Amino acid sequence: MMKREKKKSIHPYQILWLLPIVFAIHNIEELPFLQGWANEILDDYPFLARLYDFKNLAIAMGLLTLTVSIVVWMEYKKRNRITLHFTVFCICLLLVNGVVHAGQFFVYRHYVPGLISAVVLMIPYMAYILYLFVKNNRIQMREIFVYLVFSVIAMNPLIIVFLLISSLLAG
């Protein structure tokens, strides 16, 4: 009689390091088109449209990617409740961002910057890593739900804050 091999499951820390890479790929897809798209969408809000200047966007995306990278690095180094919650919050923010891109596609009925990487990479990866954190008892579903709701509320203000910081850095 053959021994049945137990299927080894993936632990979230085996693929968590991909998080900043997935986010960077998304930013790379978004950056060349976002200024033009924002100018079109934010036509009635010139102050906001100015924040979406290419240089500001590049700095903001760099800072956001750096922030996510630091959060992931801290989670690998510390693996405590605080770093885990920051990590899950980042994952939820990026999942919500991916869903927003998909929703914008249906609202505007054409390509929106970042759509392909959002649908192909961000949404599946973020959902899967959250699943792994739950499956491995690192966090509970109700906590993820709270972070998802908070992400919906915080996403746009955080983007604006990073754009404002970028405009100060850009001079």
C-alpha positions in Angstrom: 0.0 0.0 0.0 1.4 3.4 -1.0 1.7 6.1 1.5 -0.4 9.1 0.7 1.6 12.3 0.7 0.1 15.1 2.6 -0.2 18.2 0.5 2.0 20.9 2.0 0.2 24.3 2.2 1.9 27.6 1.5 2.6 29.8 4.4 2.0 33.6 3.9 5.6 34.4 4.7 6.7 32.3 1.7 5.1 34.8 -0.7 4.7 38.0 1.3 8.0 39.4 -0.1 6.2 39.6 -3.5 3.9 42.4 -2.1 6.1 45.4 -2.9 7.0 43.9 -6.2 3.4 43.4 -7.2 2.7 47.0 -6.1 5.7 48.3 -8.0 4.6 46.6 -11.2 1.1 48.2 -10.7 2.7 51.6 -10.3 4.9 51.1 -13.4 1.8 50.4 -15.4 -0.1 53.3 -14.0 2.5 56.1 -14.1 2.8 56.8 -17.8 -1.0 57.3 -18.2 -2.2 58.7 -14.8 -1.4 62.4 -15.3 -3.5 62.5 -18.5 -6.3 60.5 -17.0 -6.4 62.6 -13.9 -6.4 65.9 -15.9 -9.4 64.6 -17.8 -11.3 63.4 -14.7 -10.2 66.3 -12.4 -10.9 69.0 -14.9 -13.1 70.9 -12.5 -10.6 70.6 -9.6 -7.4 72.3 -10.9 -5.6 72.1 -7.5 -6.0 68.3 -7.5 -5.1 68.0 -11.1 -1.8 69.9 -10.4 -1.0 67.3 -7.8 -1.2 64.6 -10.5 1.8 66.2 -12.3 4.1 63.4 -13.6 7.0 64.3 -11.3 4.7 64.3 -8.2 3.2 61.0 -9.3 6.6 59.4 -9.7 7.8 60.6 -6.3 4.5 59.6 -4.6 4.5 56.2 -6.2 8.1 55.7 -5.1 7.3 56.8 -1.5 4.2 54.5 -1.4 6.2 51.6 -2.7 9.0 52.3 -0.2 6.5 52.5 2.6 4.9 49.1 1.7 8.4 47.6 1.4 9.4 48.9 4.9 6.1 47.5 6.3 6.8 44.1 4.8 10.4 44.1 5.9 9.3 45.0 9.5 6.8 42.2 9.4 9.5 39.7 8.4 11.9 41.1 11.1 9.5 41.5 14.0 6.4 39.3 13.3 4.4 40.9 16.1 0.8 42.1 16.2 1.7 45.7 15.3 3.7 44.8 12.2 1.1 42.2 11.2 -1.7 44.8 11.4 0.2 47.3 9.4 0.9 44.6 6.8 -2.7 43.5 6.6 -3.8 47.1 6.3 -1.4 47.6 3.3 -2.7 44.4 1.7 -6.3 45.5 2.2 -5.5 49.0 0.8 -4.0 47.4 -2.3 -6.9 45.0 -2.7 -9.4 47.9 -2.5 -7.2 49.9 -4.9 -7.3 47.0 -7.4 -11.1 46.6 -7.0 -11.5 50.4 -7.6 -9.5 50.1 -10.8 -11.8 47.3 -12.0 -14.9 49.4 -11.0 -13.6 52.4 -12.8 -13.3 50.3 -16.0 -17.0 49.6 -15.8 -17.9 53.2 -14.9 -15.8 54.8 -17.7 -16.1 51.9 -20.1 -12.5 52.1 -21.2 -9.0 51.3 -20.0 -8.0 53.1 -16.8 -4.3 53.4 -15.8 -3.3 50.3 -13.7 -6.3 48.2 -14.8 -4.4 45.2 -16.2 -2.0 44.8 -13.2 -4.9 45.4 -10.8 -7.0 42.6 -12.3 -4.2 40.1 -13.2 -1.9 40.7 -10.2 -3.2 42.8 -7.4 -6.6 41.5 -6.8 -5.7 37.8 -7.0 -2.4 38.2 -5.0 -3.9 40.4 -2.2 -7.0 38.1 -1.8 -4.8 35.0 -1.7 -2.3 36.4 0.8 -5.2 37.5 3.1 -6.6 33.9 2.7 -3.2 32.5 3.8 -3.0 34.8 6.8 -6.5 33.6 7.9 -5.8 29.9 7.1 -2.6 30.1 9.1 -4.4 31.7 12.1 -2.4 34.9 11.9 -5.5 37.1 11.6 -9.3 36.6 11.7 -11.8 37.4 9.0 -13.5 40.0 11.1 -10.2 41.9 11.4 -9.7 41.8 7.7 -13.3 43.1 7.2 -12.5 46.0 9.5 -9.3 46.8 7.5 -11.2 46.6 4.2 -13.8 49.1 5.4 -11.1 51.3 6.8 -9.2 51.0 3.5 -12.2 52.2 1.5 -12.4 55.3 3.8 -8.6 55.9 4.0 -7.4 55.2 0.4 -8.1 58.5 -1.3 -7.0 60.7 1.7 -3.7 58.7 1.9 -3.1 59.2 -1.8 -3.7 62.9 -1.5 -1.3 63.1 1.5 1.4 61.3 -0.4 0.8 63.6 -3.4 1.1 66.6 -1.2 4.3 65.3 0.4 5.6 64.7 -3.1 4.8 68.2 -4.3 6.8 69.6 -1.4 9.7 67.3 -2.2 9.5 68.2 -5.9 9.7 71.8 -5.0 
